[in-house]
Amino acid sequence: MDDLKIKDAVFSEKERLLKIRKKQKIKKPDFEKYGHKHKKRVTSAWRRPRGSQGKHRIMRKGKPPLVKSGYGSPSLVKGLHPSGYEEVIVYNVTELNFINPDAQVVRIGRSVGRKKRLDIEEKAKSLNIHIVNTVKEV
């Protein structure tokens, strides 16, 4: 009986933290490499500024925000799918045998072709495993 209460408490705590994470993600800025809007050769992918006199590195007023630990998600829900389940990437049918449907959801790898993808979906349906990216019927 006590185990059930503990499971409910952990589930409600995880639900609460997922809501907090969702609110944090809305407030979090899009971290982009400084100057990428002005120069075509500079990609937008984040890189830490390292210049000795760089105003962005020393966080001067008017410069974009730097990546810091304060923007992170709560540790209990870090890396989880928004549904609250752990996301597992699957590339073939045999990998579905190691999935726990109560705690995990499946994402089919992007390099998997349509034929194998349909086989994976069929097997997952029989095992009651939820797939995040299913094939859309044409």
N, C-alpha and C positions, 0 to 999 in steps of 0.2 A: 504494500500500500504506500509506503514511504517513497519507493522508487518511482511510482506514478506521479506523486506530488513533485518530486525533483525534476522529472522529465517535463512536466507542465511548466514549472518555474523556468527551466532553461529555454523552453520553446517561447514562452512569453518574453523573456529577456532578449532572445535572438530577434523576435519580431520588433521589439522596441528599438533595438540597435539598428535594424534594417531601415526603419523609418528615419532615425537620426542620420544614417549614412546618406539616404536619399536627399534629405534637406541640405546636408553638407556638400554633396556633389553639385547641387544647383548653385550654391554660393561660390564654389571653387572656380578660380579663373582658368582659362585655357593657357597653359604655359607654353610659350613659343620662343624660339631663339630670337634674341634681340637683334633688330635690324632686318628681319626677314621681309618686312613690308616694303622696305626701301630698295633692297638689292635683289635682283632676280636669282643670283647664284646662291644666296643664303636660303637654305631650306627652313621650313617652319618647325622641324623636329627639335625638341628641347635639348639644349646643351648648356652646361653651367658656364657663366661668364668668368673668364680667367685673366682678363687684362689687368695690369698693375694699376692703371689709372682709370679703369672702367667705372663709369657712374652707375651702371646697372649692378655690378658686383658689390659696390659699397652701399647699395640700396638708397640712392638719392631720391628725393621727392620728385614725382613726375615720371619715374621709370616704372616699367612693368614689375609685378611681384615676382619674387624668387621662390623656387620650390623649397618648402620647409616641412618639418615633421608635423606641424599643426594642421596641415591640410589632409592628413591621412584618415582612413576609416577606423572605426573601433576594431580592436584586434579579434574579437569573437566572430565578426562577420566579414573580415578582410578576405577578399578573393572569392566570396560566394556569389552565386547567381542572384539577381534581384528577387527571385522567388524564395530564397533562403536555403536552397539546396546547393551542394557541392557540384560543380560542373566538371564532367569528365569527357575528354575528346576520344572518340572511338573511330578506328579505321577499318575494322572488319567484324564479322559476326561473332567470332569466338571471344572477343573482348567484352561482349555483353554478359558473359557468364560471371564476370567478376564485379558487376555493378550491384550495389545495394539500392533497390528502388525506394526505400524509406528515407534515405539520406542523400542520394545522388541523382542528377539528371544527366542526360547524354547530349553531347554536341557531336555531330558527324563531321569528321575532318574534311577540309575543303578540297583535298586532292582525291577524294573518293568519287568514283563515277556513278552514273545514274543507276545502273544495274545492281551494283553492290549496295548502293544506298537504299534501294527498295527492299533488298534482302534484309538489311539491318533494321529497317522500319518494321517489317513483318515480324521478325524475331522479337524486337522490343515490345511490340504490341502484345505478343503472346506471354511475355515475361512481366507485363504491366510496368514497363520502364518508360518514363516520359522523355521525348526527344524535343530539344529546343529548336532545331532548324530542320523542319520536315520539308519534303518535296511538295511543291505546289502543282496540282494536277493541271494539265494544259487542255 
